[in-house]
Amino acid sequence: MLPWGRDFYDPDQTSDQIELLIRKSAEELGIPIKSVTVTTPSHYFRDVENSAVSLPTYTYDFNPPLLIEDLRGQYGERPADKLAERQVEERLESSEKFSSIAGFYGQSYPIEQLQSAWVKVLFNQEHDQVPGSHPDDVDKETMSRYHGALEAGRVTLNEALYNLSRKVDTSKYGDFPFLVFNCLSYPRTEVVHYEPAVSLYKDTSGSETTNFRILDDLGNVQPFWLVSGSHYSRFLSMAVVEFMATVPALGYGLYRIEKMEGQAQPQRWRLANEEISNRFFVLHLDRTTGLISSLVDRRSGRELLNTTHYGGNEVVLKEEKNPELEGPIHFTGDEIRTRGIQPDCIEQIDHPLGIRLRVQKPFLGGLLTQEIALFNELPRIDFKVKLLGFPGHDGMLMVVFPLRGGATMESYYEINNAVIQRPNGIYGGQTWAGLQDSSGGVAILNQGTSGYQIENGNINLILLRSVTHYQFYYSPKASEAGSHEFNYSLCSYQGNWSDSVVTEQAHSFNSPLRVITTGTHPGSLPPKQGFLSVESGHFEVTALKKAEQGDDLILRGYEIKGKGETVRLRIGLPVLEAHLADLLERGGEELPVRQNRIEFQCRPFEFITMRLRVEHDQIS
């Protein structure tokens, strides 16, 4: 197969002229040609499939700077598009999973809404849109599609979670029960952001609430942080809380709010300490810069950072001259640093879940706010950057983590459902990238801003690229002037990444636990339930959906550690038969189903698709 043309190609040659050029070039290269057929890719691949010819498989890292052209600048362009892409994929996949499960409890699968939403997302996959190399009018249309798909995902997911919540027996759990749902296929402990709102104002007896606590289904008190609260007179009418929930794989856990004596008050910010810590990390902050001067992993006793040149978590703008939206980068070698800017304030909140720091300082005429969160139960550090009044300035805005291991460390990137090693340079990572040596490593997790520059022992996460005066099409918004917010996280580990929890933490960081408030009612489901779990192997279920044709379910997932192994799934749904399937959902080899368990072999990073025949009438 010889692709002809490039980009948006408008043919200006006849088939005979194309064949003549191909034959002439082949003759000059000494390549014998029997025939030339001008056709489409689909016809070519169908002919190859029908020929039953065994073809070799070629694999390499798709690395445009080395193999095609310089597209590296696109990792930072139009960051809002990239953040929306990540968010909408997660939301629609979660909706498919729980809509499939809710189908066993009387809900119709929302196939039309989900298909329409996926079409909107797929229309944004044209090669100039997610990368960001497009005019402002196209960007407006792109974001409109994302917002439509996000809303469809919100509505269908909430409907599925609500319908499932009505099947849970909450009759013994007081006036304010609520459910926390986990959309991933492994049990996890994660921060929950919950806004009970006016439900706290009065209970069923009519008495008002002034204070409360959170309990799990066994009556254990759960520590929580009252982020904010609204009062009517002295009574609490609304609260925003964060707490740590432990939830079964692809399932839910029940919690409840219970009234208490006293007056609930949010914790207040205070002057920050120079050192903060939990059982995972000890962090030192430089008061003169607001940057991290030292970060020790308490599990290994290892200092992670070398802050001789850059501070830890330093925001840096690497300037460019005449940057191009089509991708080529033109660094000038000059940088605008935040290390030399004195903070306006460095504050700290101590709350039952851990510690949160906040640093504010001026930056490029606007305001830069950086937050650092250490949670008692999470083996990572979460960060937030807020830019208010960014003026637009040619270059790449990055956040820098300079590692102590330096240039001797090797870089690893999660790509689309695999992990590979790469040389120094600018590349894309799916949800994480990092550096490691024989002792361990550090990974920086992202939520959609997935461009990294890793070199000389520094991990630079690209937040945005500003292009202020691109001459080839109308794109003033590409300057990114305005306000921005980015979330990212640091996860350190011992040994090799494949023996750590870095991938699980990265995926958890990208998939929030969902909360549904429910009333007090009887139901057939218990207070805690997992509908699907991985009992052995390192396998993650990425899709559970209704088949495009028929009433079967499609389950798809992949091995996440790069280890060939036997995988055993436990499915808490009435599965009658399971068959391996291809991407067109055509069933093949049958897999035995024994006591709701399916066992199969999976190669490193291999995707497995199954077609499940289920009994919908078995559950009420």
Secondary structure, DSSP 8 states (H G I E B T S, - for coil): ----S-SS----S-HHHHHHHHHHHHHHHT---S------HHHHHHHHHHHT-----------HHHHS---GGGGSSSHHHHHHHHHHHHHHHHHHHHHHHHGGGT----HHHHHHHHHHHHHTTSTTTTTT-S-HHHHHHHHHHHHHHHHHHHHHHHHHHHHHHTTB--TTS-SEEEEEEE-SSS-EEEEEEE--GGGGSB-TTS-B-S-EEEEETT--EE-EEEEEEEEETTEEEEEEEEEEEEE-TTEEEEEEEEE-SS-------EE--SEEE-SSEEEEEETTTTEEEEEEETTTTEE-B--SSS-BTEEEEEEESS--TTS---EEEEEEESTTS--SEEEEEEETTEEEEEEEEEETTEEEEEEEEEETT-SSEEEEEEEEEE---SEEEEEEEEBTTGGGSEEEEEETTEEEEE-SEEEE-SSEEEEE-SSEEEEEEESS--EEEEETTEEEEEEEEE----SSS--GGGG--EEEEEEEEEEEEES-GGGSSHHHHHHHHTS--EEEE--S---SB-SEEESEEEEESSEEEEEEEE-SSSS-EEEEEEESSS--EEEEEEE-S-EEEEEEE-TT--EEEEE-EETTEEEEEE-TT-EEEEEEEE-GGG--
